[in-house]
Structures are given as structure tokens and as C-alpha cells.
Amino acid sequence: MATGFVYDPRYHDHDTGRGHPERPKRLSAIVQRLKDDGLWDRVRHLGPIEPAEQRWIETVHDRSYIARLKAVCQSGRPFIDAMDSAVCKASYDVALLAVGGVLLAVDAVMAGEVRNAFCAVRPPGHHCERDRSMGFCLLNNVAIAAEYLIQQHGLQRVAIVDTDVHHGNGTQHAFEDRADVLYVSVHEDPAYLFPGTGFAEETGVGAGDGFTLNIPLAPYADDGAYQSAFEQRVLPAIDRFEPQFVLVSVGYDMGEHDLLSHQQMTLAGLGWMTRQLKAAAERHCGGRLVSVLEGGYDLQTLGMGVAQDVAVMLEEQRS
């Protein structure tokens, strides 16, 4: 069965300005690498991509924040809530298209049209809170997808695994009081890195206690440290939860050449993690997995990392 791929040239229209690390060239690097590696024609390009309906955005974000985001973008102001959350007049529309692309991928996997999918979307999402933007993120793509799976497709257990080097504070806060979404994040210790959340003692609240798993790693963690975290913590948590769908907030900013963290992951290590998550999805939910792009700012590592992950996702299921 095919691997789906979500990409739209309109994602480039989110102009963050000169010198911003979350820039349109990130997607250009991905597309070029997939073409160079012969993968562009092997994936099933999903489309047409339509803006997500507001009712799905409102499952995660306050209506007042959505209206404010739209107004700020249309006004031409250069950022919202924090200077690193840069916007332009097109940013609100592009953010809706990013969510729409992820929901399209979810639908395609649920319908059996593709086995899994990679979403090369921007702006990213996992830092965005219910009522404010943070860390380059305007709408929380993965959190909205999880709600969509539960409300539209009737699933009861959705796992979100966040491999970005920065903790996904917005995603955690969206689900930390619930037991139907397992949120697992492996990230650099928040004592040293933005956003300052994601300590190990953050395990969820109320009915959600035990369904948030944060695994902070010391600065300069390498492939071995990440492999140990996966084998000892991440994979056992997924196996206990037995998800009906796996969503991945995938980042490439823990790579050894990325300047936005201290970590020392290699491309081989990044690919190993993807292979483990794909296998977990095959064990529990027929391979239903959608990876959604978050961070990764060294263009070469990003392009090669996405190409490697797509190649892994294209591999035939193994017993």
C-alpha cells in the first residue's frame, strides 16, 4: 500500500522574514532531496488541499485566539504574541492549509487509500497553546488531528509521539487531563532549552495522569541516548496504550548540525527512530501513522532526514 505525501507550494507563502530559521527554504530543501533520491514519484501526493474548517480548529484553540490570529495577519503586523512567531498577510490562510493537509492525510490513512503519510507542512504547530502562539507555531496541527481522529473517526486511543528537540508544550496542555490521547515527548532537557516545559514529573493531571510521558535528555545526547529512551520508555508506553492511530510530531533539530539545540543525533539515529515508530504502528493499528513536520533548521539535515523517513515509510511491512 502506498505512502501518502502532503505538500503544497502555498506553504511557501508564510513569509517569516529575512534571517528567520523557520523559512520557506525548508520545504524547498525537502522537495529537492526527495526528487534527487527518486522518492518524489514513489509517494502518493494527496490533494487537493483545502483550508481546515474552523470547527476543527476550535476543538483545540479558543475562538478568540483564532479571530486574533486572523486579524493580526491581515493587518500586516510582523509577529503575534512573541517576536519569533513571525507572520505576514498570508500566514493565517497558510496555517489553515497546513491543518487541512494534515486532516487530508488522516482521512486517506483511515480510508485505506494509503498506509501511512508524511506531511511537509508549515507553519509548524506543537508549541501553539489554546490561546496564544509560541515558537514559530500558529495552529497546533497535530493536536487538531488527534481531536479529528476522535471526533470525526470515532477512535478511542490516539498516540502522539513528539521527537522534536523542543518540548511540545501546546500539544501536552491540550490533552494532559485526558486518557484517550497518549502524549510522549523526547526532547532536550528544558532546563537548557526552549520552551522550559516537559520535565519528567509532568505526567498529566486528573483523568490524564499517566498519559503524558516526558523524557528530557541531557545536552549533547547522541544516538545511543535516544535509542535507550525509545527502548526503555517510549516503545513500552506505546505498547501498553495500544493506540488505534499514531501521530508523530517529527523534528530534525536534534541533528548534530542544527544550531537550535545541543544534541548530536546522526541521520542513522533519526531513521532508526522512524523505523521503530512505524513498527509500533504496525503492531497495534495496521500501520496507521501520520508524521507531521515540526522543526529542523539545517537544510541539508532536514532534506536528508525527511527523505530517509519517507523511504522508511515506503518499505514493505515486515513480520
N, C-alpha and C positions, 0 to 999 in steps of 0.2 A: 504494500500500500504506500501511497505517495507521502512525501513530506511537504507540508504547505509552507509558503513564504509570503509574508506581508511586507510590502514596501510601496511607497507612493512618492513620486517626485515632489508632491506638495509638502511633504515633511521638511523639505529644504527651506520652505518659506518662513519658518520660525527663525527669524534673524536675531541672534543674541548679541551681535556687535563685535567689533574688532577685538581680538585677544581673548574672547571668552572660550573656555575649554569645551563647552557643550555646543559645538558648532556644526553647521551643515556638512562640512567635510568629513565628519564621522561616517555619515551614511554613504558618501561618495567612496570612501575607503572600503567599506563593506561590499558595495556593489562591484567595484573594480576587482576586488580579490575573488569574489565568487565567480566572476567571469574568467579571470585568469586561471582559476583552478578547475574550470569546466563544470562548476556546480550550478551556475545560473540557469542553465537549460534542463537541469535534472530535477529541480524542485517544481512544485505546482504553485504558480503565482495566483494568489487569491484576490479576487476583486469582482466587481468594482467596490472600492472602499467608500463608505458613506459616513458622514458625521454621526457619532453616537447620539441617541435620543436623550433629552435632558432627564427623563425619568430614570434612566440608568445612572447618569452622573449623580443624581440626587440620592441614590442608595448609599453613597459614600460621603458626598460633600453637601454642606449646607447650601440652601438655595441662595442665601445672601452672599456667600462667597462666590458662587457661580456668576451671579449678576455683577459682582465687583470685579471679578477677573475679566469679564467681557467688556465692562466699561473702561477699565484701565488700559486694555489692549487697544480698544477703539479710539481712546483719547490720544494715543501716541506716546504715552509716558514710557520711559525706558526700563522700568522694572516694577515688580509687585511684591510688597511685603519685605523683601530683602534684596540688596543690590545684586546678589548672584542669581536671583530669579529674573533674568532679563527677558523682556518681551518686546514685541513690535505690533503693528496693527493687525497682522495676520495670525498672531500667536494663539488667540482664542479658537479660531476656526481650525488651526492645525492641531491643537490639543484635542478637539472633538474628533478629528480624523484619526488621531493616534488611538484613542479609546475605541473608535469604530473599527479600526483594523484589528485590534486585539479581540473584540467581540466576534468579528467575522471569522477569525481563526478558531475561536472556541466553538462556534456553530459548525464549522467544517469538520472539526475533530469529533464532535458529538454526533454528527450525521454520518460519520464513517466515510466521508469524502477523502480525508487524509488521516494518516495515523497519528501524526504529531505536526507541530508547526513552530516556526521561528518568526517573531515579529520584530522587524528592523524599523522601529518607530521612534519618533522624537516629537515633543519633549519627553524626557523620562518622567517617572511618577512616584517612586516609592517613598520619597521624603514628604510628599504633599499631605498635609493634615486635612481634617474635615473642613476647617475654616480658614486656612492660610497656606500660602506657597512657601516652600523651603528648598534649598539646594538644587536649583535648576528645574524643579518639578512643578507643574501647573495643575495636572489632574492625576489621580492615582490609578494608572492604567490597570495594574494587577489586582488591586483591591476591588475595583469595579467589576473586573472579570470574574472574581470569586463570587461576588454578590449575584452576578448574572447567572452563573452556573447553578446557584442555589435557588434563585427566584424564577428564572426562565426555564431551566432544565430540570429542576426538582432534585438536584443532588443533595446529599446529607453530609458528605465529608469531602472537603476540598483541602489539599495541602498546598501551601505556598513555601517554596524554598528560595531564600534570598542569598545569592552568592556575591553580590556587590560588596566591595571592601568597606563601604559605609553602611551602617545600620539603617534599615528601612523603618524609620520611626512612624511614618504615616500609616504604613500597612499594619504594623503592630497595633497601633492605637485603634485602628478600625475594627479589629477583631479580638482584642485582648480579653474581653469579657464573654466570649462565646466558645462553645465546644465543637462547633461544626466546621471551623477553619483552623487547621494547624499551621502556625507560622514558625518557621525555622530560619534563623539567620546566622551565617558565619561571616564575621567581619573583623576588622582591626579593632583592638581594644578602644572603646570610646573615651577612655582617659587620655588618649593621644590623638584622636581623630574625630572630625565632624560626624554626626551631629551631637555627640555627647550622650546618646542613649544606647540601649542594648547591652546593659550589664547582665551578667549571668543570673542575678537574683530577680530579674524581670521575667516572670514565668506566667503572667496572666493574672486576672482578678475574677473573683466570683465564680460563675459557672465556667469561665475560661481558664481557671487556674490549672496549669499543667499543659496547656495547649499553645503556649508560647515558649519557644526554646531559643535562647540566645547563646551563641558560642563565640565570645570575644577571643581573638588570638593576639598574642604579643606582637609588637612591631618586628618586622623582618622575618615573619613567618614564611616558610618555604613549602614546597610540595609535600614534604613529609608531615608537616604540622597540619595542613589541610586534609591530607589523607587520613591521619589519625582522627581528626574531628569527624570526618564523614563515617569512618568505620565504627567508631565508638559511640557517637552521639546522633548524627543526622540520620543515617540509614536505619538504625534501630527505632528511632522515633517514627519514621515513616511507616515501618513495618507494623508497629503497634497500632497506628492510627488507621491503617488500611484505607487509604484515600480512594475516592472514585474518580479523581482527576488530580493531576499535578501541574501546578503553575510554577514557573521559575522566573524570578526577578534576576536576570543574569547580568553580571557586571564583568568587565575585563580590567578594572582599575586596581586589582591586586597583582597585576603583572609586574615583573621586575623592572620594566622600563617606563612604567606610568609614574608621573610626577605628583599625582594627587594622593599618594599613600606611601607607606614604607615597605609594603610587602614584596616578596621575592618569588612569586609563582612563575613557573615556566609555562609555555604553551602546552607541553605534555601534561602538566598537572591540571591545567584548565580542561583539557579534553578528557582526562580521567574522571573528573567530577561529573561532566555531562554524561559520560557513559554510565556512571553509577545511577544517576537520576533517571535516565532512560530505562535502565534495567528495573529500577524500583517501580516505575510506571507500568512496565510490562508485567511485573509480579502481581500488581494489585488492581489495575484498571484497564487492561487491554492495551497498554501503551499510550493511553491518552495523556499527552503532555504538550503544553504550550510554553515556550520560552519567550520572554519579553525583554527587550533591551533596556538596561538602565545605564550604568556608567561604563567608562573605558575611554581614555583620552589620548593615549599614544596611538596614533593612527595605524601604524604597522601592526602592533599587537592586536588592536581592535579588529582590523580586517582579517588577519590570520586566525584570530580566535573565533570569530563568527564562522568563517569558512570551515574551520575544524569542527565546530559544533554542528553545523549543518551536515557535514559529512558523516558524523556520528549518528545523527538523527535519521539519515538516509539508509544506514546499514540495516540489513535484514534482521528480523527478530531472531534471537538465538535462544535455544532451550537452556 
